[in-house]
């Protein structure tokens, strides 16, 4: 999945179609997006991961990746299955805590005996939201009756938050119709009046990707000028054009300056490796 387009990069850099094709820009985008995920140590779309961990004898444990969007499954001591509804998780840190009704008091000590299935990813709220009008149950392919389905579409990701204290992320399955939104899975119940918010990649991350892609194609543009003539002479008439790429040198410098600013503000997601 691409988060930015060739049109986004052209707008950021000023590169015309006569200089570089959409295919070449798309190749740059593909490289940049993979590198951005590696650098940030997270994903920008909710991603399923299963961690195999050592039980620590405590009531809490940290997932290896974060932000933690939803816990989809937990097995303790190789065989004891814990209902995710009885787990409390912290989104930024990835901390999961066994609730008092879970049927287990701790993550049983042991080597590679704890399995956690979860969704993680770095996403922000958007301006698209609605309200749950009827309480939901936990399960798969859950239909949610909402105040309005406007702005929501098939495959969108949403975060459900309510005054019951429950919060989780799920994906829309099928096109919403008639004030109804169907999601793939809910591991918690959600009370009426809960907020349903569409979530997406942060705008700051998208801009960073545009900057990196713009630098990539600006370097390409400079490299492509090695055969350009910088002067012409016809008889006594001589024309000097100067360097053919000073504007691209300026683009690179401005992009590098903005990249430095954003790199100082965007924090890399930590991985907590405790065995």
GIVENHU-V934757 format. One record per residue. RES is the residue in one letter. SS is DSSP state (A for helix, B for strand, O for the rest). PSI is psi in radians with two decimals (NA if undefined). BURIAL is b if it has 24 or more other C-alpha atoms within 12 Angstrom, else e. Layout:
res=RES ss=SS psi=PSI burial=BURIAL
res=RES ss=SS psi=PSI burial=BURIAL
//
This chain:
res=X ss=O psi=2.25 burial=e
res=X ss=O psi=2.42 burial=e
res=X ss=O psi=-0.41 burial=b
res=X ss=O psi=2.88 burial=b
res=X ss=O psi=2.95 burial=b
res=X ss=A psi=-0.63 burial=b
res=X ss=A psi=-0.66 burial=b
res=X ss=A psi=-0.76 burial=b
res=X ss=A psi=-0.66 burial=b
res=X ss=A psi=-0.71 burial=b
res=X ss=A psi=-0.64 burial=e
res=X ss=A psi=-0.56 burial=b
res=X ss=A psi=-0.41 burial=b
res=X ss=O psi=0.18 burial=b
res=X ss=O psi=2.18 burial=b
res=X ss=O psi=2.84 burial=e
res=X ss=O psi=-0.40 burial=e
res=X ss=O psi=-0.33 burial=e
res=X ss=O psi=-0.77 burial=e
res=X ss=O psi=2.44 burial=b
res=X ss=O psi=2.83 burial=e
res=X ss=A psi=-0.61 burial=e
res=X ss=A psi=-0.74 burial=e
res=X ss=A psi=-0.67 burial=b
res=X ss=A psi=-0.71 burial=b
res=X ss=A psi=-0.63 burial=b
res=X ss=A psi=-0.72 burial=e
res=X ss=A psi=-0.76 burial=b
res=X ss=A psi=-0.76 burial=b
res=X ss=A psi=-0.74 burial=b
res=X ss=A psi=-0.77 burial=e
res=X ss=A psi=-0.75 burial=b
res=X ss=A psi=-0.71 burial=b
res=X ss=A psi=-0.76 burial=e
res=X ss=A psi=-0.62 burial=e
res=X ss=A psi=-0.72 burial=b
res=X ss=A psi=-0.71 burial=b
res=X ss=A psi=-0.76 burial=e
res=X ss=A psi=-0.75 burial=e
res=X ss=A psi=-0.24 burial=b
res=X ss=O psi=0.69 burial=b
res=X ss=O psi=-3.05 burial=b
res=X ss=O psi=2.84 burial=b
res=X ss=O psi=0.27 burial=b
res=X ss=O psi=2.45 burial=b
res=X ss=O psi=2.21 burial=b
res=X ss=B psi=2.34 burial=b
res=X ss=B psi=2.36 burial=b
res=X ss=B psi=2.56 burial=b
res=X ss=B psi=2.08 burial=e
res=X ss=B psi=2.35 burial=b
res=X ss=B psi=2.02 burial=b
res=X ss=B psi=2.85 burial=b
res=X ss=B psi=2.26 burial=b
res=X ss=B psi=2.38 burial=b
res=X ss=O psi=0.00 burial=e
res=X ss=O psi=0.11 burial=e
res=X ss=O psi=3.02 burial=e
res=X ss=O psi=-0.07 burial=b
res=X ss=B psi=2.73 burial=b
res=X ss=B psi=2.75 burial=b
res=X ss=B psi=2.37 burial=b
res=X ss=O psi=2.75 burial=b
res=X ss=O psi=-0.40 burial=b
res=X ss=O psi=2.68 burial=b
res=X ss=O psi=2.97 burial=b
res=X ss=O psi=2.51 burial=b
res=X ss=B psi=2.05 burial=b
res=X ss=B psi=-0.58 burial=b
res=X ss=B psi=2.48 burial=b
res=X ss=B psi=2.09 burial=b
res=X ss=B psi=-0.29 burial=b
res=X ss=B psi=2.58 burial=b
res=X ss=B psi=2.20 burial=b
res=X ss=B psi=2.23 burial=b
res=X ss=B psi=2.53 burial=b
res=X ss=O psi=0.69 burial=b
res=X ss=O psi=-0.31 burial=e
res=X ss=O psi=-0.37 burial=e
res=X ss=B psi=1.95 burial=e
res=X ss=B psi=2.21 burial=b
res=X ss=B psi=2.27 burial=b
res=X ss=O psi=2.17 burial=b
res=X ss=A psi=-0.40 burial=b
res=X ss=A psi=-0.36 burial=b
res=X ss=A psi=0.40 burial=b
res=X ss=B psi=2.44 burial=b
res=X ss=B psi=2.25 burial=b
res=X ss=B psi=2.66 burial=b
res=X ss=O psi=2.12 burial=b
res=X ss=O psi=-0.94 burial=b
res=X ss=O psi=-0.76 burial=b
res=X ss=O psi=-0.41 burial=b
res=X ss=O psi=0.29 burial=b
res=X ss=B psi=2.32 burial=b
res=X ss=B psi=2.41 burial=b
res=X ss=B psi=2.32 burial=b
res=X ss=B psi=2.18 burial=b
res=X ss=O psi=2.93 burial=e
res=X ss=O psi=-0.33 burial=e
res=X ss=O psi=0.29 burial=e
res=X ss=O psi=-0.34 burial=e
res=X ss=O psi=0.11 burial=e
res=X ss=O psi=2.50 burial=b
res=X ss=O psi=-0.30 burial=e
res=X ss=O psi=2.99 burial=b
res=X ss=O psi=1.79 burial=b
res=X ss=O psi=2.24 burial=b
res=X ss=O psi=2.43 burial=e
res=X ss=B psi=2.81 burial=e
res=X ss=B psi=2.10 burial=e
res=X ss=B psi=0.77 burial=e
res=X ss=B psi=0.12 burial=b
res=X ss=B psi=2.21 burial=b
res=X ss=B psi=2.22 burial=b
res=X ss=B psi=2.15 burial=b
res=X ss=B psi=2.22 burial=b
res=X ss=B psi=2.91 burial=b
res=X ss=B psi=2.38 burial=b
res=X ss=B psi=2.78 burial=b
res=X ss=O psi=2.71 burial=b
res=X ss=O psi=1.83 burial=b
res=X ss=O psi=2.70 burial=b
res=X ss=B psi=2.81 burial=b
res=X ss=B psi=2.63 burial=e
res=X ss=B psi=-3.07 burial=e
res=X ss=B psi=-0.02 burial=e
res=X ss=B psi=2.03 burial=e
res=X ss=B psi=2.81 burial=b
res=X ss=B psi=-3.06 burial=b
res=X ss=B psi=2.41 burial=b
res=X ss=B psi=2.20 burial=b
res=X ss=O psi=-0.37 burial=b
res=X ss=O psi=2.37 burial=e
res=X ss=O psi=2.58 burial=b
res=X ss=B psi=2.92 burial=b
res=X ss=O psi=2.95 burial=e
res=X ss=O psi=2.66 burial=b
res=X ss=B psi=-2.98 burial=e
res=X ss=B psi=2.68 burial=e
res=X ss=B psi=1.00 burial=e
res=X ss=B psi=2.22 burial=b
res=X ss=B psi=2.22 burial=b
res=X ss=B psi=2.20 burial=b
res=X ss=B psi=2.15 burial=b
res=X ss=B psi=2.88 burial=b
res=X ss=O psi=-0.62 burial=e
res=X ss=O psi=2.44 burial=e
res=X ss=O psi=0.06 burial=b
res=X ss=O psi=2.28 burial=e
res=X ss=O psi=-0.18 burial=e
res=X ss=O psi=2.54 burial=b
res=X ss=O psi=2.87 burial=e
res=X ss=O psi=2.37 burial=e
res=X ss=O psi=-0.08 burial=e
res=X ss=O psi=2.67 burial=b
res=X ss=B psi=2.44 burial=b
res=X ss=B psi=2.68 burial=b
res=X ss=B psi=2.25 burial=b
res=X ss=B psi=2.21 burial=b
res=X ss=B psi=2.34 burial=b
res=X ss=O psi=2.94 burial=b
res=X ss=O psi=-0.06 burial=e
res=X ss=O psi=-0.05 burial=e
res=X ss=O psi=-0.06 burial=e
res=X ss=O psi=2.49 burial=b
res=X ss=B psi=2.31 burial=b
res=X ss=B psi=2.94 burial=b
res=X ss=B psi=2.48 burial=b
res=X ss=B psi=2.86 burial=b
res=X ss=B psi=2.42 burial=b
res=X ss=B psi=2.32 burial=b
res=X ss=O psi=1.89 burial=b
res=X ss=O psi=2.86 burial=e
res=X ss=O psi=2.16 burial=e
res=X ss=O psi=2.44 burial=b
res=X ss=B psi=2.62 burial=e
res=X ss=O psi=0.89 burial=e
res=X ss=O psi=0.54 burial=e
res=X ss=B psi=2.30 burial=b
res=X ss=B psi=2.21 burial=b
res=X ss=B psi=2.26 burial=b
res=X ss=B psi=2.77 burial=b
res=X ss=B psi=-0.74 burial=b
res=X ss=B psi=2.44 burial=b
res=X ss=B psi=2.27 burial=b
res=X ss=O psi=-0.12 burial=b
res=X ss=O psi=2.80 burial=b
res=X ss=O psi=2.73 burial=b
res=X ss=B psi=2.29 burial=b
res=X ss=O psi=2.75 burial=b
res=X ss=O psi=2.61 burial=b
res=X ss=O psi=0.08 burial=e
res=X ss=O psi=2.61 burial=b
res=X ss=B psi=2.39 burial=b
res=X ss=B psi=1.98 burial=b
res=X ss=B psi=2.23 burial=b
res=X ss=B psi=2.37 burial=b
res=X ss=B psi=2.68 burial=b
res=X ss=B psi=3.00 burial=b
res=X ss=O psi=2.40 burial=b
res=X ss=O psi=2.49 burial=e
res=X ss=A psi=-0.54 burial=e
res=X ss=A psi=-0.63 burial=b
res=X ss=A psi=-0.71 burial=b
res=X ss=A psi=-0.74 burial=b
res=X ss=A psi=-0.70 burial=b
res=X ss=A psi=-0.71 burial=b
res=X ss=A psi=-0.68 burial=b
res=X ss=A psi=-0.74 burial=b
res=X ss=A psi=-0.86 burial=b
res=X ss=A psi=-0.71 burial=b
res=X ss=A psi=-0.66 burial=b
res=X ss=A psi=-0.71 burial=b
res=X ss=A psi=-0.74 burial=b
res=X ss=A psi=-0.87 burial=b
res=X ss=A psi=-0.44 burial=b
res=X ss=A psi=-0.71 burial=b
res=X ss=A psi=-0.70 burial=b
res=X ss=A psi=-0.74 burial=b
res=X ss=A psi=-0.74 burial=b
res=X ss=A psi=-0.78 burial=b
res=X ss=A psi=-0.49 burial=e
res=X ss=O psi=0.01 burial=e
res=X ss=O psi=0.16 burial=e
res=X ss=O psi=-0.36 burial=e
res=X ss=O psi=0.00 burial=e
res=X ss=O psi=2.41 burial=e
res=X ss=O psi=2.37 burial=e
res=X ss=O psi=-0.10 burial=e
res=X ss=B psi=2.67 burial=e
res=X ss=B psi=2.64 burial=e
res=X ss=B psi=2.19 burial=e
res=X ss=B psi=1.73 burial=e
res=X ss=O psi=-2.15 burial=e
res=X ss=O psi=-0.15 burial=e
res=X ss=B psi=2.15 burial=e
res=X ss=B psi=2.31 burial=e
res=X ss=B psi=2.21 burial=e
res=X ss=B psi=2.12 burial=e
res=X ss=O psi=-0.29 burial=e
res=X ss=O psi=-2.98 burial=e
res=X ss=O psi=2.43 burial=e
res=X ss=O psi=-0.11 burial=e
res=X ss=O psi=0.33 burial=b
res=X ss=A psi=-0.56 burial=e
res=X ss=A psi=-0.58 burial=e
res=X ss=A psi=-0.55 burial=b
res=X ss=A psi=-0.65 burial=b
res=X ss=A psi=-0.69 burial=e
res=X ss=A psi=-0.81 burial=b
res=X ss=A psi=-0.79 burial=b
res=X ss=A psi=-0.75 burial=e
res=X ss=A psi=-0.68 burial=e
res=X ss=A psi=-0.70 burial=b
res=X ss=A psi=-0.70 burial=e
res=X ss=A psi=-0.75 burial=e
res=X ss=A psi=-0.63 burial=b
res=X ss=A psi=-0.73 burial=b
res=X ss=A psi=-0.74 burial=e
res=X ss=A psi=-0.80 burial=e
res=X ss=A psi=-0.63 burial=e
res=X ss=A psi=-0.55 burial=e
res=X ss=A psi=-0.39 burial=e
res=X ss=A psi=-0.48 burial=e
res=X ss=O psi=2.12 burial=e
res=X ss=O psi=2.31 burial=e
res=X ss=O psi=2.43 burial=e
res=X ss=O psi=2.25 burial=b
res=X ss=O psi=2.66 burial=e
res=X ss=O psi=2.23 burial=e
res=X ss=O psi=1.87 burial=e
res=X ss=O psi=1.63 burial=e
res=X ss=O psi=2.11 burial=e
res=X ss=O psi=NA burial=e
//
